[in-house]
Amino acid sequence: MTSLRNKLTKNFIAGILACILIYSILISLFVTIRYSDLIKIVDDKKPDLISEWFIRLNNDKNITTNQMWEYLEDLSIQQNVNISYVDSLGNEIRSIESIENIEDKEIKTKSYKVYNAQAKEEAGVIVVDYTADYSAINRLQNDFRSAVIYAILSSLIIGLIISVILSTNIAKPIGEINNTTIRIKKGIYDNPNRKDSDIREISNLQDNISFLSKSLKRQEEIRKKYAQDISHELRTPITNLKLYLEALDDGVIDFDSTIIASLNGEINRLQGLVDGLKDSFNESVNVYKLNLEEVNLSKLMDDLLKGFGANFLNKNIKLEKSIDPDVYIISDRTKLNQIIQNLLTNAIKAIDHDGLIKVCLKEKAKTINIKVEDDGIGIDEDKIEMIFERFFRIDDSRNTKTNGLGLGLAITKNFVEALNGKIEVTSKKNVGTSFTICFHKKAN
């Protein structure tokens, strides 16, 4: 298997050679044929010239016969022809031989009748022998072959230089892209040595590889955080269950219906959390699929707050609640339960220890409002808009170990919008955060 650079170089040189050979053959044929025809035309005119001068000199009364033949002899030498004169009876009167090495040359002959103007009869025939000299054509062909060879050699050198430059400009960035993909394959996603190409397709390929590298790097970071933080996301309900069981075992609390309800609530909460984590990675899950029923929202929130009681006690978090009684809403009980759980869990994480959480449920003429407020670490103003993005986490020295996967608020917003509600957040750094959910009541 050859490299891209060698492949481009070979193809480029092959293309140059093919073009040179084709053009050289065509030009050679064209020049040879045209030049050969030109020489033939020149050669064929020699007998006509001799004939014209013979007639002109023969008819000139001021020129003797000897003078005429002396002139014709000089002319035959100049034109490299043989001249002979035959009378009307076929007897050769006189001849001039000027062609040398006649056995090595192709001899052509032309004859012209000579008339006696006074007697008005044929006086004889003048015969001209001439050669078809192709030495000039052969010399031209040889010169042309030499020129073609020089052209091929020079074109190969120039083509080789151009092909090396061209193949390098194409192969080098592709080679760098290949090295980048190898680095990605090895789990190295940074590419500090990238050099942008001036070729649009290669530049687009570089951008796509860079985007893929960044995406894979982010996914790798998410995977690592997921492996590290999944225990923290599940810790709250498991800790609550453990605290209840320890309290029951120590006899601190009595095993009654309230405790059973709290334990069952924690188990349901744990189940909902696991389902939420699973669904957050499953793009095919339809969060808008609702199981609508009439829900006593007041009782649902009271039960949830009781379920968090052990957690509040363990972290020394005070709870202030203001819940309007008998607030009913047509909604999805499971999604409402998950929404409130996520907000309470988020508030506990923001406080960690020693704080205050306020929970409020208010029923108005057209809306039902749920508010969860804490006096925790708060959120930077430039990060408030990002807290509902999946896997976004607020890293802080006070909550780095407990801030979870960054899924709770993303799930919460999806569920709120699925229930045709609206969620808003206000926060101030080191002061606290407040989440408000508003559901519109359906007209009777």
Buried (B, 14 or more C-beta within 10 A) or exposed (E): EEEBBEEBBEEBBEEBBEEBEEEBEEEBEEBBEEBBEEBBEEBEEBBEBBBEBBBEBBEEEEBEEEEBBBBBBEBBEEBBBBBBBBEBEEEEEEBBEBBEEEEEBEEBEBEBEBEEEEEEEEBBBBBBBBBEBBEEBEEBBEEBEEEBEEEBEEBBEEBBEBBBEBBBBBBBBBBBBEEBEEBBEEEEBEBEEBEEBEBEEBEEBBEEBBEBBEEEBEEEEBEEBBEEBBEBBBBBBEBBBBBBEEBBEEEEBEEEEEBEEBBEBBBBBBEBBBBBBEBBEEEEBEBEEBEEEEBBBBBBBBBBBBBBBBBBEBBEBEBEEEBBEEBBBEBBBBBBBBBBBBBBBBBBBBBBEEBBBBBBBEBEEEEBBBBBBBBBBBBEEEEBEBBBEBBBBBEBEBBEEBBBBBBBBBBBBBBBEBBEBBBEBEBEEEEBBBBBBBBEBEEE
